[in-house]
Each structure stands twice: as structure tokens, then as C-alpha cells.
Amino acid sequence: MESIWHKTIQLPQFPQLKGDVSTDVLVIGGGMAGLLCAYQLKKAGVDCVVAERKRIASGITGNTTAKVTCQHGLIYSKLAKKGGLEAAKLYLQANEEALSEYRRLCAENPCDFEEHSHTVYSRQDLHALEEELAVLSKLNYPAELAGGLPLPFPTIGGIRFPRQAQFHPLKFLSGIVGNLTIYENTPVQSLSKTEAVTEHGRIHANAVVVATHFPFLNKHGSYFLKLYQQRSYVLALENAPIPEEMYLDAQENGLSFRSWGDILLLGGGGHRTGKQGGGCA
Ligand SMILES: Cc1cc2nc3c(=O)[nH]c(=O)nc-3n(C[C@H](O)[C@H](O)[C@H](O)COP(=O)(O)OP(=O)(O)OC[C@H]3O[C@@H](n4cnc5c(N)ncnc54)[C@H](O)[C@@H]3O)c2cc1C
């Protein structure tokens, strides 16, 4: 099934690697992470090549909800409990920097970028919302407790962050990739130190960034033993009520809401692959 993003834009195409090349940095994987990494390297004057297994943005990036927010569930109270206020502060700082960099990049690359507030809502746990707000106020962040949310089921309210964002991820990337050296249909089969082997050529690099989302190398870190795959879903719905802001359930198996023009993007139903989902009622 093709995502609404892929349906509404043709991304530029890039050749397959044929022969050997040399570069300072090889980025493996042409999703949001790899392409942004290559873009920033290039901007800093570093010679860089991206090798993508299929087409760019053919992985998760082409199927994302594409909200750009500093709010990932009730993360700040969790971080403060686990690592102290300093950990929550660092997380907020990193996310605010990322959000403002997206604002800057989206101004240069038209991509339906819009700013809206974002609210993490709860259906029953007011105490969890109050705890989150208490941590955020210690961090001097202008979040507020919001009530009367216009969602199609009862909630006890939510924590609202001002000036978060949403965009069309593939319109964004089509602007970003203009000056990059990218090889599509070029899966990296193996790495020997910093030399990559592909079907029709080798890439010699001084450094390698693996941005394949799920690591494809089994030697380093034994990640295949530590990670598991998860799946979640987004429906693009016409003729549905359009929310003015963005929403996310504080519970991991809840729903996510955003608009794109007059289309509602409704996310949810996440589950570990091969296991039955918990539903999102
Ligand atoms: C339903 C859903 C909704 C989401 N909503 C949001 C959201 O609202 N906001 C948000 O911030 N995040 C969201 N996310 C998460 C976000 O979309 C991902 O974190 C992000 O797109 C991951 O980008 P990536 O570049 O790491 O991975 P990918 O986009 O998967 O890119 C990895 C690339 O590596 C390539 N590759 C793999 N192996 C090789 C190899 N051996 N050689 C060469 N290339 C290889 C793949 O083909 C792929 O193109 C959502 C995710 C899902 C599933």
C-alpha cells in the first residue's frame, strides 16, 4: 500500500553504483536520518556519499506521521524519575534545537510546514499529567494543562506544547537531496573496516555512518539480539473532522491525530511484529 506522501510527490531518482568510488564519509541508508546526516555533512564541507538499498525514503520515512515535536508521550516526568531533572533538561534542549533546525530547513525547502500546538492527552490519569506539568514548569517550559479537548472520546485533559510542527516529509527531502551524491538500488552487502561492498562496486571511505534504522551488520553490538521490530499504522481519512492542533495519547497503544490539508491522519494500533496488538480503544 502506497502512503499519502509517496502518492503526492515524485522523488528525484539516482543511479545505481557501478564501479568503485572513494569518499570521506559513506552514509548507508537513504531515509530521514541518513539524508539529513549527509545534508549536514555536505553543508559543513565534508565529501560524502549515500548508498540506499532501494529508493530513497522507501523505509519508515515514507510512511511516517511526520509530526516534529518535543513531546513524546509523558517523557519528561519519566526521564526526571530515571535520570534526574538534568536528564529531562538535556532531552528538552536537544529536541528544541532539532525543532528549530527543522523550522529553518523547512523555510528553505517548501514542504507544507505548519506550526500547531501539540497535546499529549490522557483518558483517565490526571495525576500523570500533573506530574509531567510539574517537571516541565521546573524546566521553565511554557506547557499548559488543557481541558475540553475536541477528541471523539472522553479525556481528562492533556499537556499542551505551543509551536510544534508538522510537514510533508517527502516534499522536505526532495529539497534536501538536490546536491547530494546518492546511489539508489545499491544495498551494502558487507563492510570491511570502512570499505563497503555492493553488488557492482566498492565504496572506500574514511568513516561510515550506518543509518539503516535496523542495523544490518550483525558483528557489532549484537543488536539483532537486543532489538525487536514494531509496527504501527496511519490512516489518511477524507471527510473526517479536522483537528486544529496535533494530539497523541499518553498510553503507548493510543491514537495520534494530525491533519494534512483537509485529510485527517489517524495513527495507532502499534504492536510488536508477530504478536497481537493491544488495540487502541
Ligand atoms: C506509523 C509511524 C508514525 C511515525 N510518526 C512519527 C512522527 O510523527 N514524528 C517522528 O518524529 N517520527 C515518527 N515516526 C518515526 C520516524 O518515522 C522514523 O524514526 C524515521 O522515519 C526513521 O528514519 P530512518 O532514516 O532512521 O529509517 P528509514 O526511513 O527506515 O531509512 C533506513 C533506510 O536504510 C535503507 N537500508 C537498509 N539496509 C540497507 C543496506 N544494507 N544498504 C543500503 N541501504 C539500506 C532502507 O532501504 C531505508 O531506506 C513514525 C514511525 C511510524 C512507523
The ligand as an SDF file (V2000), in Angstrom:
LIG
                    3D

 53 58  0  0  0  0  0  0  0  0999 V2000
    3.4160    4.8490   11.7530 C   0  0  0  0  0  0  0  0  0  0  0  0
    4.6160    5.6860   12.1700 C   0  0  0  0  0  0  0  0  0  0  0  0
    4.4220    7.0140   12.5220 C   0  0  0  0  0  0  0  0  0  0  0  0
    5.5220    7.7820   12.9170 C   0  0  0  0  0  0  0  0  0  0  0  0
    5.3090    9.0920   13.2430 N   0  0  0  0  0  0  0  0  0  0  0  0
    6.3550    9.8730   13.5740 C   0  0  0  0  0  0  0  0  0  0  0  0
    6.1650   11.2600   13.8370 C   0  0  0  0  0  0  0  0  0  0  0  0
    5.0450   11.7770   13.7760 O   0  0  0  0  0  0  0  0  0  0  0  0
    7.2450   12.0090   14.1640 N   0  0  0  0  0  0  0  0  0  0  0  0
    8.5110   11.4500   14.2360 C   0  0  0  0  0  0  0  0  0  0  0  0
    9.4640   12.1800   14.5340 O   0  0  0  0  0  0  0  0  0  0  0  0
    8.7240   10.1400   13.9890 N   0  0  0  0  0  0  0  0  0  0  0  0
    7.6790    9.3490   13.6460 C   0  0  0  0  0  0  0  0  0  0  0  0
    7.8730    8.0290   13.3660 N   0  0  0  0  0  0  0  0  0  0  0  0
    9.2460    7.5280   13.3930 C   0  0  0  0  0  0  0  0  0  0  0  0
   10.0170    8.0370   12.1660 C   0  0  0  0  0  0  0  0  0  0  0  0
    9.2190    7.9450   11.0110 O   0  0  0  0  0  0  0  0  0  0  0  0
   11.2920    7.2150   11.9940 C   0  0  0  0  0  0  0  0  0  0  0  0
   12.0380    7.2870   13.1940 O   0  0  0  0  0  0  0  0  0  0  0  0
   12.1630    7.7190   10.8580 C   0  0  0  0  0  0  0  0  0  0  0  0
   11.4440    7.8480    9.6450 O   0  0  0  0  0  0  0  0  0  0  0  0
   13.3130    6.7300   10.6940 C   0  0  0  0  0  0  0  0  0  0  0  0
   14.1660    7.1890    9.6850 O   0  0  0  0  0  0  0  0  0  0  0  0
   15.4550    6.3580    9.3540 P   0  0  0  0  0  0  0  0  0  0  0  0
   16.1810    7.1160    8.3090 O   0  0  0  0  0  0  0  0  0  0  0  0
   16.1750    6.0070   10.6150 O   0  0  0  0  0  0  0  0  0  0  0  0
   14.9140    4.9400    8.8180 O   0  0  0  0  0  0  0  0  0  0  0  0
   14.2790    4.5580    7.3880 P   0  0  0  0  0  0  0  0  0  0  0  0
   13.3910    5.6150    6.8420 O   0  0  0  0  0  0  0  0  0  0  0  0
   13.6970    3.1980    7.5400 O   0  0  0  0  0  0  0  0  0  0  0  0
   15.5570    4.5210    6.4520 O   0  0  0  0  0  0  0  0  0  0  0  0
   16.5120    3.4780    6.5000 C   0  0  0  0  0  0  0  0  0  0  0  0
   16.9510    3.2240    5.0510 C   0  0  0  0  0  0  0  0  0  0  0  0
   18.0500    2.3370    5.0650 O   0  0  0  0  0  0  0  0  0  0  0  0
   17.9510    1.5330    3.9010 C   0  0  0  0  0  0  0  0  0  0  0  0
   18.7810    0.3450    4.0890 N   0  0  0  0  0  0  0  0  0  0  0  0
   18.5710   -0.7080    4.9380 C   0  0  0  0  0  0  0  0  0  0  0  0
   19.5650   -1.6110    4.8370 N   0  0  0  0  0  0  0  0  0  0  0  0
   20.4260   -1.1200    3.9000 C   0  0  0  0  0  0  0  0  0  0  0  0
   21.6630   -1.5990    3.3510 C   0  0  0  0  0  0  0  0  0  0  0  0
   22.2050   -2.7740    3.7320 N   0  0  0  0  0  0  0  0  0  0  0  0
   22.2950   -0.8370    2.4060 N   0  0  0  0  0  0  0  0  0  0  0  0
   21.7590    0.3420    1.9930 C   0  0  0  0  0  0  0  0  0  0  0  0
   20.6010    0.8290    2.4930 N   0  0  0  0  0  0  0  0  0  0  0  0
   19.9390    0.1160    3.4280 C   0  0  0  0  0  0  0  0  0  0  0  0
   16.4480    1.2310    3.7890 C   0  0  0  0  0  0  0  0  0  0  0  0
   16.0810    0.8270    2.4650 O   0  0  0  0  0  0  0  0  0  0  0  0
   15.8480    2.5800    4.2040 C   0  0  0  0  0  0  0  0  0  0  0  0
   15.5560    3.4160    3.0870 O   0  0  0  0  0  0  0  0  0  0  0  0
    6.8100    7.2210   12.9510 C   0  0  0  0  0  0  0  0  0  0  0  0
    7.0010    5.8800   12.5910 C   0  0  0  0  0  0  0  0  0  0  0  0
    5.9200    5.1220   12.1960 C   0  0  0  0  0  0  0  0  0  0  0  0
    6.1430    3.6810   11.8050 C   0  0  0  0  0  0  0  0  0  0  0  0
  1  2  1  0
  2  3  1  0
  2 52  2  0
  3  4  2  0
  4  5  1  0
  4 50  1  0
  5  6  2  0
  6  7  1  0
  6 13  1  0
  7  8  2  0
  7  9  1  0
  9 10  1  0
 10 11  2  0
 10 12  1  0
 12 13  2  0
 13 14  1  0
 14 15  1  0
 14 50  1  0
 15 16  1  0
 16 17  1  0
 16 18  1  0
 18 19  1  0
 18 20  1  0
 20 21  1  0
 20 22  1  0
 22 23  1  0
 23 24  1  0
 24 25  2  0
 24 26  1  0
 24 27  1  0
 27 28  1  0
 28 29  2  0
 28 30  1  0
 28 31  1  0
 31 32  1  0
 32 33  1  0
 33 34  1  0
 33 48  1  0
 34 35  1  0
 35 36  1  0
 35 46  1  0
 36 37  1  0
 36 45  1  0
 37 38  2  0
 38 39  1  0
 39 40  1  0
 39 45  2  0
 40 41  1  0
 40 42  2  0
 42 43  1  0
 43 44  2  0
 44 45  1  0
 46 47  1  0
 46 48  1  0
 48 49  1  0
 50 51  2  0
 51 52  1  0
 52 53  1  0
M  END
$$$$
